[in-house]
Amino acid sequence: MSLFRIAVVLSLGVAVMPSDEEQQAALYERAATAAHWTVTYCDRNGQQCEMAGQFWETFLAKAQFAGKLAYDVAIRASSETMQRDPLSPQLASERGTLKADDLAPHWQGRGKPQGDI
């Protein structure tokens, strides 16, 4: 969000605040009550919080497994790609009689070209 948008949203928030002291006190009381009600939810609904905790632990275990699986698959895929390098000695039987030097591109220079181009 741009700085201008943030300023506009904050300005609107301040603009809708009550200016009367009684209304301010009532708003403060409602906000404090809502915050207290939210914080003490598990005190009122212990069984739901316990079940939510169990679901959260299960979710974290599954997320950890998924991350490990993705990592292992990526590592395996990269190692298989490295093994399929045509210049690698692991695939000498698949190359037939060609040697690694036969497959190396000769058009790549070893240094800067000499003379004017």
C-alpha distances in whole Angstrom, upper triangle without the diagonal:
4,7,8,6,7,10,11,11,13,15,16,16,19,20,21,23,27,29,32,33,35,32,29,32,32,28,28,31,30,26,29,31,28,27,31,31,28,29,33,32,34,37,38,37,38,40,36,34,37,37,33,34,36,34,31,34,35,31,31,34,33,30,32,35,32,31,34,35,32,33,37,37,35,37,40,39,38,42,43,42,43,46,46,46,49,50,50,54,53,53,57,59,56,57,60,62,59,58,55,56,57,53,52,51,53,51,49,50,50,49,49,51,54,55,53,51
4,5,5,6,9,10,11,13,14,16,17,19,20,22,23,27,29,32,33,35,32,30,33,33,29,30,33,31,28,31,33,30,29,33,34,31,32,36,35,37,40,41,40,42,43,40,38,41,40,36,37,40,37,35,37,38,35,34,37,37,33,35,38,35,34,37,38,35,36,40,39,37,39,42,41,40,44,45,44,45,48,48,48,51,52,52,55,55,55,58,60,58,58,62,64,61,60,56,57,58,54,53,51,53,51,49,50,50,49,48,51,53,54,52,50
4,6,5,6,9,10,11,12,14,15,17,18,20,22,25,26,30,31,33,30,28,31,32,28,28,31,30,27,29,32,30,29,32,33,31,32,35,36,38,40,41,41,42,44,41,39,41,41,38,38,41,39,36,39,40,37,36,39,39,35,37,40,38,36,39,41,38,38,42,42,40,42,45,44,43,46,48,46,48,51,51,51,54,54,54,58,57,58,61,63,61,61,65,67,63,62,59,60,61,57,55,54,56,54,51,52,52,51,50,52,55,56,54,52
4,5,5,6,9,10,10,12,14,15,16,19,20,24,25,29,30,32,29,27,31,31,28,28,31,30,27,30,33,30,30,33,34,32,33,37,37,39,42,42,42,44,45,42,40,43,43,39,40,43,41,38,41,42,39,38,42,41,38,40,43,40,39,42,43,40,41,45,45,42,45,48,46,46,49,51,49,50,54,54,53,56,57,57,61,60,61,64,66,63,64,67,69,66,65,61,62,63,60,58,56,58,56,54,54,55,53,52,55,57,58,56,54
4,5,5,6,9,10,11,12,14,15,17,19,22,24,28,29,31,28,26,29,29,25,26,29,28,25,28,30,28,27,31,31,29,31,34,34,36,39,39,39,41,42,39,37,40,40,36,37,40,38,35,38,39,36,36,39,39,35,38,40,38,37,40,41,39,39,43,43,41,43,46,45,44,48,49,48,49,53,53,52,55,56,57,60,59,60,63,65,62,63,66,68,65,64,61,62,63,59,57,56,58,56,54,55,55,54,54,56,59,59,57,55
4,5,5,6,8,10,11,12,14,16,17,21,22,26,27,29,26,24,27,27,23,23,27,25,22,25,27,25,24,28,29,27,28,31,31,34,36,37,37,38,40,37,35,38,38,34,35,38,36,33,36,38,35,34,38,37,34,36,39,37,36,39,40,38,39,42,42,40,43,46,45,44,48,49,48,49,53,53,53,56,57,57,60,59,60,63,65,63,63,67,69,66,65,61,62,63,60,58,57,59,57,55,56,56,55,54,57,59,60,59,57
4,6,5,6,9,10,11,12,14,16,19,20,24,25,27,25,22,26,26,23,23,27,26,23,26,28,26,25,29,30,28,30,33,34,36,38,39,39,41,43,39,38,41,41,37,38,41,39,37,40,41,38,38,41,41,38,40,43,41,39,43,44,42,42,46,46,44,46,50,48,48,51,53,51,53,56,56,56,59,60,60,63,63,63,66,68,66,67,70,72,69,68,64,65,66,63,61,60,62,60,57,58,58,57,56,59,61,62,60,59
4,5,5,6,9,10,10,12,15,18,19,23,25,27,24,22,25,26,22,23,26,25,23,26,28,26,26,29,30,28,30,34,34,36,38,39,39,41,43,39,38,41,41,38,39,42,40,37,40,42,39,38,42,42,39,41,44,41,40,44,45,43,44,47,47,45,48,51,49,49,53,54,53,54,57,57,57,60,61,61,65,64,64,68,70,67,68,71,73,70,69,66,67,68,64,62,61,63,61,59,60,60,59,58,60,63,64,62,60
4,5,5,6,9,10,11,13,17,19,22,23,25,22,20,23,23,19,20,23,22,19,23,25,22,22,26,27,25,27,30,30,33,35,35,35,37,39,36,34,38,38,34,35,38,36,34,37,39,35,35,39,39,36,38,41,39,38,42,43,41,42,45,45,44,46,49,48,48,51,53,51,53,56,56,56,59,61,60,64,63,63,67,68,66,67,70,72,70,69,65,67,67,64,62,61,64,62,59,60,61,60,59,61,64,65,63,61
4,5,5,6,9,10,11,15,16,20,21,23,20,18,21,21,18,18,22,21,18,21,23,21,21,25,26,24,25,29,29,32,34,34,35,37,39,36,34,38,38,34,35,39,37,34,37,39,36,36,40,40,37,39,42,40,39,43,44,42,43,46,47,45,47,50,50,49,53,54,53,54,58,58,58,61,62,62,65,64,65,68,70,68,69,72,74,71,70,67,68,69,66,64,63,65,63,61,62,62,61,60,63,65,66,65,63
4,5,5,6,9,10,14,15,18,20,22,19,17,21,21,18,19,23,22,20,23,25,23,23,27,28,27,28,32,32,35,37,37,38,40,42,39,37,41,41,38,39,42,40,38,41,43,40,40,43,43,40,43,46,44,43,46,48,45,46,50,50,48,51,54,53,53,56,58,56,58,61,61,61,64,65,65,68,67,68,71,73,71,72,75,77,74,73,70,71,72,68,67,65,68,66,63,64,64,63,62,65,67,68,66,64
4,5,5,6,9,12,14,17,19,21,18,17,20,20,17,18,21,20,18,22,24,22,22,26,27,25,27,31,31,34,36,35,36,38,40,37,36,40,40,36,38,41,39,37,40,42,39,39,43,42,40,42,45,43,42,46,47,45,46,50,50,48,51,54,53,53,56,58,56,58,61,61,61,65,66,66,69,68,68,72,73,71,72,75,78,75,74,70,72,73,69,67,66,69,67,64,65,66,65,64,66,69,70,68,66
4,5,6,7,11,13,16,17,19,15,14,17,17,14,15,18,17,15,18,20,18,19,22,23,22,24,27,27,31,32,32,33,35,37,34,33,37,37,34,35,38,37,35,38,40,37,37,41,41,38,40,43,42,41,44,46,44,45,49,49,48,50,53,52,52,55,57,56,58,61,61,61,64,66,65,68,67,68,71,73,71,72,75,77,75,74,70,72,73,69,68,67,69,67,65,66,66,65,65,67,70,71,69,67
4,6,5,9,10,14,15,17,14,12,16,16,13,14,18,17,15,18,21,20,20,23,25,24,25,29,29,32,34,34,35,37,40,37,35,39,40,36,38,41,39,37,40,42,40,40,44,44,41,43,46,45,44,47,49,47,48,52,52,50,53,56,55,55,58,60,59,60,63,64,64,67,68,68,71,70,71,74,76,74,74,78,80,77,76,73,74,75,72,70,69,71,70,67,68,68,67,66,69,72,72,71,69
4,6,8,9,13,15,17,14,13,17,17,14,16,19,19,17,21,23,22,22,26,27,26,28,31,32,35,36,36,37,40,42,39,38,41,42,39,40,43,42,40,43,45,42,42,46,46,44,46,49,47,46,50,51,49,50,54,54,53,55,58,57,57,60,62,61,63,66,66,66,69,70,70,73,72,73,76,78,76,76,80,82,79,78,75,76,77,74,72,71,73,71,69,70,70,69,68,71,73,74,72,70
4,6,9,12,14,15,12,11,15,14,12,14,17,16,15,18,20,19,20,23,24,24,26,29,29,32,33,33,34,37,39,36,35,39,39,36,38,41,40,38,41,43,40,41,45,45,42,45,48,46,46,49,50,49,50,53,54,52,55,58,57,57,60,62,61,63,66,66,66,70,71,70,74,72,73,76,78,76,77,80,82,80,79,76,77,78,74,73,72,74,72,70,71,72,71,70,72,75,76,74,72
4,7,9,11,12,9,8,11,12,9,11,14,13,13,16,18,17,18,21,22,22,24,27,28,31,32,31,33,36,38,35,34,38,39,36,37,41,40,38,41,43,41,41,45,45,43,45,48,47,46,49,51,49,51,54,54,53,56,59,58,58,61,63,62,64,67,67,68,71,72,71,75,73,74,78,79,77,78,82,84,81,80,77,78,79,76,74,73,76,74,71,73,73,72,71,74,76,77,76,74
4,6,8,9,6,6,9,10,8,11,13,13,13,16,18,18,19,22,23,24,26,28,29,32,33,32,34,37,39,37,36,40,41,38,39,43,42,40,43,45,43,44,47,48,46,48,51,50,49,53,54,53,54,57,58,57,59,62,62,62,65,66,66,67,70,71,71,74,76,75,78,77,78,81,83,81,82,85,87,85,84,80,82,83,79,78,77,80,78,75,76,76,75,75,77,80,81,80,78
4,6,9,7,7,10,12,11,13,15,16,16,19,21,21,22,25,26,27,28,31,32,35,35,35,37,40,42,40,39,43,44,41,43,46,45,43,47,49,46,47,50,51,49,51,54,53,52,56,57,56,57,60,61,60,62,65,64,64,67,69,68,70,73,73,74,77,78,77,81,79,80,84,85,83,84,88,90,87,86,83,84,85,82,80,79,82,80,77,78,78,77,76,79,82,82,81,79
4,6,5,6,9,10,11,12,14,15,16,18,20,21,22,24,26,27,29,30,32,35,35,35,37,40,42,40,40,43,44,42,43,47,46,44,48,50,48,48,52,52,50,53,56,55,54,58,59,58,59,62,63,62,64,67,67,67,70,72,71,73,76,76,77,80,81,80,83,82,83,86,88,86,87,91,93,90,89,86,87,88,85,83,82,85,83,80,82,81,80,80,82,85,86,84,83
4,5,5,6,9,10,10,12,14,15,16,18,20,21,22,24,26,27,28,30,34,33,33,35,38,41,39,38,42,43,41,42,46,45,44,47,49,47,47,51,52,50,52,55,54,54,57,59,58,59,62,63,62,64,67,67,67,70,72,71,73,75,76,77,80,81,80,83,82,83,86,88,86,87,91,93,90,89,86,87,89,85,84,83,85,84,81,82,82,81,80,83,86,87,85,83
4,5,5,6,9,10,11,12,14,15,16,18,20,21,22,24,26,27,29,32,31,31,34,36,39,37,37,40,42,40,41,45,44,43,46,48,47,47,51,51,50,52,55,54,54,57,59,58,59,62,63,62,65,67,67,67,70,72,72,73,76,77,77,81,82,81,84,82,84,87,89,87,88,91,94,91,90,87,89,90,86,85,84,87,85,82,84,83,83,82,85,88,89,87,85
4,5,5,6,8,10,10,12,14,15,16,18,20,21,22,24,26,27,31,30,30,32,35,37,35,35,39,40,37,39,42,42,40,44,46,44,44,48,49,47,49,52,51,51,54,56,55,56,59,60,59,62,64,64,65,67,69,69,70,73,74,74,78,79,78,81,80,81,84,86,84,85,88,91,88,87,84,86,87,83,82,81,84,82,79,81,81,80,79,82,85,86,85,83
4,5,5,6,9,10,10,12,14,15,16,18,20,21,22,24,26,29,29,29,31,34,37,35,34,37,39,36,37,41,40,39,42,44,42,43,46,47,45,47,50,50,49,52,54,53,54,57,58,57,59,62,62,62,65,67,67,68,71,72,72,76,77,76,79,77,78,82,84,82,83,86,89,86,85,82,83,84,81,79,79,81,80,77,78,78,77,77,79,82,83,82,80
4,5,5,6,9,10,10,12,14,15,16,18,20,21,22,24,28,27,27,30,32,35,33,32,36,38,35,36,40,40,38,41,44,42,42,46,47,45,47,50,50,49,53,54,54,55,58,59,58,60,63,63,63,66,68,68,69,72,73,74,77,78,77,80,78,79,83,85,83,84,88,90,87,86,83,85,86,82,81,81,83,82,79,80,80,79,79,82,85,86,84,83
4,5,5,6,9,10,11,12,14,15,16,18,20,21,23,26,26,25,27,30,33,31,31,34,36,34,35,38,38,37,40,42,41,41,45,46,44,46,49,49,49,52,53,53,54,57,58,57,60,62,62,63,65,67,67,69,71,72,73,76,78,77,79,78,79,82,84,82,83,87,89,87,86,83,84,85,82,81,80,83,82,79,80,80,79,79,82,85,86,85,83
4,5,5,6,9,10,11,12,14,15,16,18,20,21,25,25,24,26,29,32,30,29,33,34,31,33,36,36,34,38,40,38,39,42,43,41,43,46,46,45,49,50,49,51,54,55,54,56,59,59,59,62,64,64,65,68,69,69,73,74,73,76,74,75,79,80,78,80,83,86,83,82,79,81,82,78,77,77,79,78,75,77,76,76,76,78,81,83,81,79
4,6,5,6,9,10,11,12,14,15,17,18,20,23,23,23,26,28,31,29,28,31,33,31,32,35,35,33,36,39,37,37,41,42,40,42,45,45,44,48,49,49,50,53,54,53,55,58,58,58,61,63,63,64,67,68,69,72,73,72,75,73,75,78,80,78,79,83,85,83,81,78,80,81,78,76,76,79,77,75,76,76,75,75,78,81,82,81,79
4,5,5,6,9,10,11,12,14,15,16,18,22,21,21,23,26,29,27,26,30,32,30,31,34,34,33,36,38,37,37,41,42,41,43,46,45,45,48,50,49,50,54,55,54,56,59,59,60,62,64,64,66,68,69,70,74,75,74,76,75,76,79,81,79,80,84,86,84,83,80,82,83,79,78,78,81,80,77,78,78,77,77,80,83,85,84,82
4,5,5,6,9,10,10,12,14,15,16,20,20,19,21,24,27,25,24,28,29,27,29,32,32,31,34,36,35,35,39,40,38,41,43,43,43,46,48,47,48,52,52,52,54,57,57,58,60,62,62,64,66,67,68,72,73,72,74,73,74,77,79,77,78,82,84,82,81,78,80,81,77,76,76,79,78,75,77,76,76,76,79,82,83,82,80
4,5,5,6,9,10,11,12,14,16,19,19,19,21,24,26,24,23,27,28,26,27,31,30,29,32,34,32,33,36,37,36,38,41,40,40,43,45,44,45,49,49,49,51,54,54,54,57,59,59,60,63,64,65,68,70,68,71,69,71,74,75,74,75,79,81,79,78,74,76,78,74,73,73,76,74,72,73,73,72,72,75,78,80,79,77
4,5,5,6,9,10,11,12,14,17,17,17,20,22,25,24,22,26,27,25,26,30,30,28,31,34,32,33,36,37,36,38,41,41,40,43,45,45,46,49,50,50,52,54,55,55,58,60,60,61,64,65,66,69,70,69,72,70,71,75,76,74,76,79,82,80,78,75,77,79,75,74,74,77,76,73,74,74,73,74,77,80,81,80,78
4,5,5,6,9,10,11,12,16,15,15,17,20,23,21,20,24,26,24,25,29,29,27,30,33,32,32,36,37,36,38,41,41,41,44,45,45,46,49,50,50,52,55,55,56,58,60,60,62,64,65,67,70,71,70,72,70,72,75,77,75,77,80,83,80,79,76,79,80,76,75,75,78,77,74,76,76,75,76,79,82,83,82,80
4,5,5,6,9,10,11,14,15,14,16,19,21,19,18,22,23,21,23,26,26,25,28,30,29,29,33,34,33,35,38,37,38,41,42,42,43,46,47,47,49,52,52,53,55,57,57,59,61,62,63,67,68,67,69,67,69,72,73,72,73,77,79,77,76,73,75,76,73,72,72,75,74,71,73,73,72,73,76,79,80,79,77
4,5,5,6,9,10,13,14,14,16,18,21,19,17,21,23,20,21,25,25,23,26,28,27,28,31,32,31,33,36,36,36,38,40,40,41,44,45,45,47,49,50,51,53,55,55,57,59,60,61,65,66,65,67,65,67,70,71,70,71,75,77,75,74,71,73,74,71,70,70,73,72,69,71,70,70,70,73,76,78,77,75
4,5,5,6,9,11,11,12,14,16,19,18,17,20,22,20,21,24,25,23,26,29,28,28,31,33,32,34,37,37,37,40,42,42,43,45,47,47,49,51,52,52,55,57,57,58,61,62,63,67,68,66,69,67,68,72,73,72,73,77,79,77,76,73,75,76,73,72,72,75,74,72,73,73,73,73,76,79,81,80,78
4,6,5,6,10,10,9,12,14,17,15,14,18,20,18,19,23,23,22,25,27,27,27,30,32,31,33,36,36,36,39,41,41,42,45,46,46,48,50,51,52,54,56,56,58,60,61,63,66,68,66,68,66,68,71,72,71,73,76,79,77,76,73,75,76,73,72,72,75,74,72,74,73,73,74,77,80,82,81,79
4,6,5,9,10,10,11,13,16,14,13,16,18,15,17,20,20,19,22,24,23,24,27,28,27,29,32,32,33,35,37,37,38,41,42,42,44,47,47,48,51,52,53,54,57,58,59,63,64,62,65,63,64,68,69,67,69,72,75,73,72,69,71,72,69,68,68,71,71,68,70,69,69,70,73,76,78,77,75
4,6,8,9,10,12,13,16,14,12,15,17,15,16,19,20,18,21,24,23,23,26,28,27,29,32,32,32,35,37,37,38,40,42,42,44,46,47,48,50,52,52,54,56,57,59,62,63,62,64,62,63,67,68,67,69,72,75,73,71,68,71,72,69,68,68,71,71,68,69,69,69,70,73,76,78,77,75
4,6,5,7,9,10,13,13,11,14,16,15,16,19,20,19,21,24,24,24,27,29,28,30,33,33,34,36,38,39,40,42,44,44,46,48,49,50,52,54,55,56,58,59,61,65,66,64,66,64,65,69,70,69,71,74,76,75,74,71,73,74,71,70,71,74,73,71,72,72,72,73,76,79,81,81,79
4,5,5,6,8,11,10,8,12,14,12,14,17,17,17,19,22,22,22,25,27,26,28,31,31,32,34,36,37,38,40,42,42,44,46,47,48,50,52,53,54,56,58,59,63,64,62,64,62,64,67,68,67,69,72,75,73,72,69,72,73,69,69,69,73,72,70,71,71,71,72,75,78,80,80,78
4,5,5,5,8,8,6,8,11,10,11,14,15,15,17,19,20,21,23,25,25,26,29,30,31,33,34,35,37,39,40,41,43,45,46,47,49,50,51,53,55,56,58,62,63,61,63,60,62,66,66,65,67,70,73,72,71,68,71,72,68,68,69,72,72,69,71,70,71,72,75,78,80,80,78
4,6,6,10,10,9,11,14,14,14,17,18,18,20,23,23,24,26,28,28,30,32,33,34,36,38,39,40,42,44,45,46,48,49,50,52,54,55,57,58,60,62,65,66,64,66,64,65,69,70,69,71,74,77,75,74,71,74,75,72,71,72,75,75,72,74,74,74,75,78,81,84,83,81
4,6,9,9,9,12,14,14,15,18,19,19,22,24,24,25,28,29,30,31,34,34,35,38,39,40,41,43,45,46,48,49,50,52,54,55,56,58,60,61,63,66,68,66,68,65,67,70,71,70,72,75,78,76,76,73,76,77,73,73,74,77,76,74,76,75,76,77,80,83,85,85,83
4,6,6,6,9,10,11,12,15,16,16,19,20,21,23,25,26,27,29,30,31,33,35,36,37,39,41,42,43,45,46,47,49,51,52,53,55,57,58,60,64,65,63,65,62,64,67,68,67,69,72,75,73,73,70,73,74,70,70,71,74,74,72,74,73,74,75,78,81,83,83,81
4,6,5,6,9,10,10,12,14,15,17,19,20,21,23,24,25,27,29,30,31,33,35,36,37,39,40,42,43,45,46,48,49,51,52,54,55,57,59,62,64,61,63,61,62,66,66,65,68,71,73,72,71,69,72,73,69,69,70,73,73,71,73,72,73,74,77,81,83,83,80
4,5,5,6,9,10,11,12,14,15,17,18,20,21,23,24,26,27,29,30,32,33,35,36,38,39,41,42,43,45,47,48,49,51,53,54,55,57,61,62,60,62,59,61,64,65,63,66,69,72,71,70,67,70,71,68,68,69,72,72,70,72,72,73,74,77,80,83,82,80
4,5,5,6,9,10,10,12,14,15,16,18,20,21,22,24,26,26,28,30,31,32,34,36,37,38,40,42,43,44,46,47,49,51,52,53,55,59,60,58,60,57,59,62,63,61,64,67,70,69,68,65,68,69,66,66,67,70,70,68,70,69,70,71,74,78,80,80,77
4,5,5,6,9,10,10,12,14,15,16,18,20,20,22,24,25,26,28,30,31,32,34,36,37,39,40,41,43,45,46,47,49,50,52,54,57,59,57,59,56,57,61,62,60,63,66,69,67,66,64,67,68,64,64,65,68,68,66,68,67,68,69,72,76,78,78,75
4,5,5,6,9,10,11,13,14,15,17,19,20,21,23,24,26,27,29,30,32,33,35,36,38,39,41,42,44,45,47,48,49,51,53,57,58,56,57,55,56,60,60,59,62,65,68,66,65,63,66,67,64,64,65,68,68,66,68,67,68,70,72,76,78,78,76
4,5,5,6,9,10,11,12,14,15,17,18,20,21,22,24,26,27,28,30,32,33,34,36,37,39,41,42,43,45,47,48,49,51,55,56,54,56,53,54,58,58,57,60,63,66,64,64,61,64,65,62,62,63,67,66,64,67,66,67,69,71,75,77,77,75
4,5,5,6,9,10,10,12,14,15,16,18,20,21,22,24,25,26,28,30,31,32,34,36,37,38,40,41,43,45,46,47,49,53,54,52,54,52,53,57,57,56,58,61,64,63,62,59,62,63,60,60,61,64,64,62,64,63,64,66,68,72,74,74,72
4,5,5,6,9,10,10,12,14,15,16,18,20,21,23,24,26,27,28,30,31,33,34,36,37,39,40,42,43,45,46,48,52,53,51,53,50,52,55,56,55,57,60,63,62,61,58,61,62,59,59,60,63,63,61,63,62,63,64,67,71,73,73,71
4,5,5,6,9,10,11,12,14,15,17,18,20,21,23,24,26,27,29,30,32,33,34,36,37,39,41,42,43,45,47,51,52,50,51,48,50,54,54,53,55,58,61,60,59,57,60,61,58,58,59,62,63,60,63,62,63,65,68,71,74,74,71
4,5,5,6,9,10,10,12,14,15,16,18,20,21,22,24,26,27,28,30,31,32,34,36,37,39,40,42,43,45,49,50,48,50,47,48,52,52,51,54,57,60,58,58,55,58,59,56,56,57,60,60,58,60,60,61,63,65,69,72,71,69
4,5,5,6,9,10,10,12,14,15,16,18,20,21,22,24,25,27,28,30,31,33,34,36,37,39,40,42,44,47,49,47,48,46,47,51,52,50,53,56,58,57,56,54,57,58,54,54,55,58,58,56,58,58,59,60,63,66,69,69,67
4,5,5,6,9,10,11,12,14,15,17,18,20,21,22,24,26,27,28,30,32,33,34,36,38,39,41,43,46,47,45,47,44,46,49,50,49,51,54,57,56,55,52,55,56,53,53,54,58,58,56,58,57,58,60,63,66,69,69,67
4,5,5,6,9,10,11,12,14,15,16,18,20,21,22,24,26,27,28,30,31,33,34,36,37,39,41,44,46,44,45,42,44,47,48,47,49,52,55,54,53,51,54,55,52,52,53,57,57,55,57,56,58,59,62,66,68,68,66
4,5,5,6,9,10,10,12,14,15,16,18,20,21,22,24,25,27,28,30,31,33,34,36,37,39,43,44,42,44,41,43,46,47,46,48,51,54,52,52,49,52,53,50,50,51,54,54,52,54,54,55,57,60,63,66,66,63
4,5,5,6,9,10,10,12,14,15,16,18,20,21,22,24,25,27,28,30,31,33,34,36,38,41,43,41,42,40,41,45,46,45,47,50,53,51,50,48,51,52,48,48,49,53,53,51,53,52,53,55,58,61,64,64,62
4,5,5,6,9,10,11,12,14,15,16,18,20,21,22,24,26,27,28,30,32,33,34,37,40,41,39,41,38,40,43,44,43,45,48,51,50,49,46,49,50,47,47,49,52,52,50,52,52,53,55,58,61,64,64,62
4,5,5,6,9,10,10,12,14,15,16,18,20,21,22,24,25,27,28,30,31,33,35,38,40,38,39,37,38,42,42,41,43,46,49,48,47,45,48,49,45,46,47,50,51,49,51,51,52,54,56,60,63,63,60
4,5,5,6,9,10,10,12,14,15,16,18,20,21,22,24,26,27,29,30,31,33,37,38,36,38,36,37,41,42,40,42,46,48,47,46,43,46,47,44,44,45,48,48,46,49,48,49,51,54,57,60,60,58
4,5,5,6,9,10,11,12,14,15,16,18,20,21,22,24,26,27,28,30,32,36,37,35,36,34,36,39,40,39,41,44,47,45,44,42,45,46,43,43,44,47,48,45,47,47,48,50,53,56,59,59,57
4,5,5,6,9,10,10,12,14,15,16,18,20,21,22,24,26,27,28,31,34,35,33,35,32,33,37,38,37,39,42,45,43,43,40,43,44,41,41,43,46,47,45,47,47,48,50,53,56,59,59,57
4,5,5,6,9,10,10,12,14,15,16,18,20,21,22,24,26,27,29,32,34,32,34,31,32,36,37,35,38,41,44,42,41,39,42,43,40,40,41,44,45,43,45,45,46,48,51,54,57,57,55
4,5,5,6,9,10,11,12,14,15,17,18,20,21,23,24,26,28,31,32,30,33,30,32,35,36,35,37,40,43,41,40,37,40,41,38,38,39,43,43,40,43,42,44,45,48,52,54,54,52
4,5,5,6,8,10,10,12,14,15,16,18,20,21,22,24,26,30,31,28,30,28,29,33,34,33,35,38,41,39,38,36,39,40,37,37,38,42,42,40,42,42,43,45,48,51,54,55,53
4,5,5,6,9,10,10,12,14,15,16,18,20,21,22,25,28,30,27,29,26,28,31,32,31,33,36,39,38,37,35,38,39,35,36,37,41,41,39,42,41,43,45,48,51,54,55,52
4,6,5,6,9,10,10,12,14,15,16,18,20,21,23,26,28,26,28,26,27,31,32,30,32,35,38,36,36,33,36,37,34,34,35,38,39,37,39,39,41,42,45,48,51,51,49
4,5,5,6,9,10,11,12,14,15,17,18,20,22,25,26,24,26,24,26,29,31,29,31,34,37,35,34,31,34,35,32,32,33,37,37,35,37,37,38,40,43,47,49,50,48
4,5,5,6,8,10,10,12,14,15,16,18,20,24,25,23,24,22,23,27,28,27,29,32,35,33,32,30,33,34,31,31,33,36,37,35,38,37,39,41,44,47,50,51,49
4,5,5,6,9,10,10,12,14,15,16,19,22,24,22,24,21,22,26,26,25,27,30,33,32,31,29,32,33,29,30,31,35,36,34,36,36,38,40,43,46,49,50,47
4,5,5,6,9,10,10,12,14,15,17,21,22,20,23,21,22,25,26,25,27,30,32,31,30,27,30,31,28,28,29,32,33,31,33,33,35,37,39,43,46,46,44
4,5,5,6,9,10,11,12,14,16,20,20,18,20,18,20,23,25,24,25,29,31,29,28,25,28,30,26,26,28,32,32,30,33,32,34,36,39,42,45,46,44
4,5,5,6,9,10,10,12,15,18,19,17,19,16,17,21,22,21,23,26,29,27,26,24,28,28,25,26,28,31,32,31,33,33,35,38,40,43,46,47,45
4,5,5,6,9,10,11,13,16,18,16,19,16,17,20,22,20,22,25,28,26,25,23,26,27,23,24,25,29,30,28,31,31,33,36,38,41,44,45,42
4,5,5,6,9,10,11,15,16,14,17,15,16,20,21,20,21,25,27,25,24,21,24,25,22,22,23,27,27,26,28,28,30,32,35,38,41,42,40
4,5,5,6,9,10,14,15,12,14,12,14,17,19,18,19,23,25,23,22,19,23,24,21,21,23,27,28,26,29,28,31,33,35,39,42,43,41
4,5,5,6,9,12,14,12,14,11,12,15,17,15,17,20,23,21,21,19,22,23,20,20,23,26,27,26,29,29,32,34,36,39,43,43,41
4,5,5,7,10,12,11,14,12,12,15,17,15,16,20,22,20,20,17,20,21,17,18,20,23,24,23,26,26,28,31,33,36,39,40,38
4,5,5,9,10,8,11,10,11,14,16,15,16,19,21,19,18,15,18,19,16,16,18,22,23,21,24,24,26,29,31,34,38,39,37
4,5,8,9,7,9,7,8,11,13,12,13,17,19,17,16,14,17,18,16,17,19,23,24,23,26,25,28,31,33,36,40,41,39
4,6,8,7,10,8,7,11,12,10,11,15,17,15,15,13,16,17,14,15,17,21,22,22,25,25,28,31,32,35,39,40,37
4,5,5,9,9,8,11,13,11,11,15,16,14,13,10,13,14,11,12,14,17,19,18,21,21,24,27,28,32,35,36,34
4,6,8,9,7,9,11,9,8,12,13,10,10,8,11,11,8,9,12,15,17,17,20,20,24,26,28,31,34,35,33
4,7,9,8,8,12,11,9,12,13,10,8,5,8,9,7,8,11,14,16,15,18,18,21,24,26,29,32,34,32
4,5,6,7,11,11,10,13,14,12,10,8,11,12,10,11,14,17,20,19,21,21,24,27,29,32,35,37,35
4,5,5,9,10,10,12,13,11,9,8,11,13,12,13,17,19,22,21,23,23,26,30,31,34,37,39,38
4,6,8,9,10,12,14,13,12,11,15,16,14,16,19,22,25,24,26,26,29,33,34,37,40,42,40
4,5,5,6,9,11,11,10,10,14,14,12,15,18,21,23,23,26,26,29,32,34,37,40,41,39
4,5,5,7,8,8,8,8,12,12,11,14,17,20,23,23,25,25,29,32,33,36,39,41,39
4,5,6,8,9,10,12,15,14,14,17,20,23,26,26,29,29,33,36,36,39,42,44,42
4,6,9,9,11,12,15,14,13,16,19,22,24,25,28,28,32,35,35,38,41,43,40
4,6,6,8,9,12,10,9,13,16,18,21,22,24,25,29,32,32,35,38,39,37
4,6,8,11,13,11,12,15,18,20,23,24,27,28,31,34,34,37,40,41,39
4,6,10,11,10,11,14,17,19,22,23,25,26,30,33,33,35,38,40,38
4,7,8,6,7,11,13,15,18,19,22,22,26,29,29,31,34,36,34
4,5,5,7,9,12,14,17,18,20,20,24,27,27,30,33,35,33
4,5,5,6,10,12,15,15,17,17,21,24,25,27,31,33,31
4,5,5,8,9,13,13,15,15,18,22,22,24,28,30,28
4,6,8,9,12,14,16,17,20,23,23,25,29,30,29
4,6,9,12,12,15,16,20,23,23,26,29,30,28
4,6,9,9,12,13,16,19,19,22,25,27,25
4,6,6,9,11,15,17,17,20,23,24,22
4,5,8,10,13,15,14,17,20,21,20
4,6,10,12,13,12,15,18,19,16
4,7,9,11,11,14,17,18,16
4,6,7,8,11,14,16,14
4,7,9,11,15,17,17
4,6,9,12,14,14
4,6,9,11,11
4,7,8,8
4,7,8
4,7
4
